[in-house]
Amino acid sequence: MTVRENDELQQAKTFVLNWQQSIDSATEDGLPAGFAEYMADNYLWRGMHPFHEQSGSDSVIDVFYRPFRRAFSAVQRRQDIFFAGRNQIDDFNSVWVASMGHFMGLFDQPFIGISPHQKIVMIRYAEFHKIEKNQISETALFIDLLHLMAQVGLNPIMKQTGVHLIQPGPQTHDGLLFADHNLQEGKATLDLINRMIADINEGQYATPEDELRQCWHDDMLWWGPTGIGATYTIDRYIQQHQKPFRTQNEGRRFNGHICRMAEGNYGGFFGWPNLSLRPSGGYMGMPPHHDFADMRVVDIYRRRGDKLAENWVFIDLLHFLNMQGQDILGQI
């Protein structure tokens, strides 16, 4: 990557930061003007269930932003990770910017059927933006809605093997990559992520411990979505996530990613969907289901030295369960 290409990443990050400031401070009536300034005419937005794919800014505002603004008061974006990169999936032709953290606000009005409690909530989010011709042409916004439900006392998942937490940012507190970073560091992070994915897909190691120790530190932190939960250390990750996931689901198919990139010690990807599988073993304590269901997933990683140290994971579990006939929002 040349210096000019690095400049392009910085320009993309500045553009997204300006959009965040504009849209986060806009009133509900000011949302259309804020979107019109930054979004392409053919803007494509991907959101978790029940929002799904939307075309054009007006649709995104009506389907998601207006209901969100009406439900949550005094919202702050509390960003923990911010980086940009060229997308490996299209041979590094496009530039994307990723943001991750929480939306903090007061839950004052109902939101998609979830009743408010007039108290503070921390809503986990991860967002990817594709920048083309000084406009945002695509966005993927993942919000952990089960995480929100848990904060108001709703726990529809019958068996969470990890733990529910208000999840922190990186242990090193260096996830906001506003300045440019050594290009070789980003390459090292992306190479490591690719090697980790290959280890999963090829299944060449005798034990799960052998597989994980190739690319992960022993004290790895896996910040999983509510419904699965967070785990700590390789051994507990195997016990509390990997083993239930691999033994209670079958026929796993990898569908690929839309974006995979890295900058500095941080990298990540998302797919739409990443995986299809059959939860025939009653995964998460839900009834067994023998047809394929899709998982739309975000993974964001922090590299420490030559191995991965932390992983923040978002999964559209409401969509995954809805494909199994479990309408969680309808039930509540």
C-alpha positions, 0 to 999 in steps of 0.5 A: 500500500502506498502513501497515497493509499494511506492518505485515502484511508485517513480521508475516509476516516475523517469523512465517517467521523464528520458523519457521526458528529453530524448525525449524532447531534441532529434532531429527528427532523434534521436526519434527512439533511444529514443523510443527504449530505453524506450518503450516495443516491443508491445507498444500501443499508444492512441492519439486524432483524427486524430491520434487514436490508434497506435501500435509500436514506429515506427508508433507513431513517423511517425503518430504524433511525426515527424509532430509535431516536423516539425510544432512547433519549440523550443518546451518546455514541461511546466509541471503543474501536475505530479503524479503516482498511482496504477490503480483501474481499474485492482484492483491496479495491474498496475502502471501508471504515469500522466503528464499534462501541455502545450507544448509551441513552435513557430508555424512555419509549417502547422500541420494537416491542421492548418495553422501556424502564426509563433508565440508562442502557448501553446498546452494543453496536458495530458499524461498517461503512463503504466509502466511494467518491466521497460518499457512504455507499453501503453500511452494515449496522449490527446492534445486540438487541438481546443485550438490550433485552437483558438490561430490562430483565428479558432473557428469552434465551434458555441456556447461555453458556457464557456470561452477560456483561456490559462489554468494555473496549480493548484492554490496551485502550488504544482502539481508536485509530484516528491517526494513520498507522504502520501499513505493515502492522495492518498487514500482519493483523489481516494475515493472522486473521486469515490464518485463523479462518483457515485453521477453522475451515481446514480442521487440521489439528487434533484437538480444539486446544491445538487449533486455537493455540496457533493464533490465540493467546492463552488469556484470550478474551471472547466478547460474544453476543448476549444469548451466547455470552462472553468467555475468558481463556482458551479453555473456558472459550472451548467449554463455554462456546466452541464445544456447544457451538460445534456439537449442537449445530451440524452441516456448517457452511461458510458463505464468505464475507462482504468486508474483511480488513485491518489497520494497525493491531485491529481488524475484522469482517462481516458477512450477510450471512457468514454461516448457514447451519442446522441447530439440530442439537438444541443450541442455546437451549432452544428446540432442535431445528433440522433445516438450515438457518443463517448467521449474520456475524461481525468479528472484530479482533485485537492482535497482540504480538504474533497472536490474537488477544481479544475478539468482539462478536456480533451475531444477528441471533434474532434473525437466526432464531426467526428462521427456526420459527422462534419469533422472539420479538413476537413472544415478548 
